[in-house]
């Protein structure tokens, strides 16, 4: 990627992360309203909506920014790609993470407003315990391994379906319901609804996700030693959008 971060990439990361959190929070509110006495059904409704929304967002915005929507994905892309001259540069990583966190916070507020709630209502749902943190480590490491396995094997085009399916499944096979995303975790602090997480619980979740990042990068390095060479294709190949506007590319700014 070019060392100059295009505003289109950052806008795509902001919008994508915002709409992802809107889907998570909004479907959670709707599920709690439609199935007030069945938590299992609420989780099913929430997970299906999130999985489909994530797949669609990757399809729509992947060609612009790579559709990371997740600081750990961006961090892994930077770390693994740096030795190969691929992936995000450090300034891009910082900009991506800022756009993702701001987008997640905005998405939570948007969902609250759509369901006639205050824009910000700090969550009261306490989510704590080593079993939940272990769930976040597993969910995050598995997500990274999936993404880079697809990229290294030349199947990045399958990422929208595969990543959506993984997150939908991880809702159920992890104890934490698979946040697996520091930006999404921060966004979910601002909604006192089904999907919320209390402010006091968020730091440990984020810490577990960072541990998952380290575990994931370690597994990727062991299994796919040259995965970083294809870091420009994380999450989906997006070179086409960079060549669509020759004038922008020739000036050193990619779209």
C-alpha angles and dihedrals in degrees: 000000000000115000090235112083111224117222087232092063093049092046090051091051091047094048094041095050091043093052091044091056090042088056093047095047098034095050089047091055092046092047092051089050097047098040105027096160101042116069092177092057090046090055091048092052092045094048096047093049092047094048094050093044092051092051092050093047092051090051093048101042105023093090089058106043107359089259097255096155086171132080093216091055090049092046092050090048091054096044098046096040099046095084092051099045089247137113127027124344118226095261089049090051091054092047093047092050092049092049091048095050093046090046093050092051091048091048092055091050091048092053091049091052094046089058094047097256132129111282091242124031112160111231121251098191108115113213110180140136138095091263091059093046090050088052090055092050091052094044094049097044091047092050092052093046091052094049097047093042088056092047096046092049093049094250099112089126087071091059098099093059097034097047092044090050092048094052091045091052094042089059084070108032097048124070092225096052088244112276087167091166129086093204092051090047091055091046092052090057088073098062126067093204141101092296097043128118122200115249091242092056097049100076093058091047090051090047090053090049090053089051087050088053091056092046092047094049090048092052092046091050091050097045102031107025094177098042091115091067088070095045092119088071096059116150096356132348108274105168091111092068090051092057096041092086108042094185092058094045094048091054091056097256117114123206 
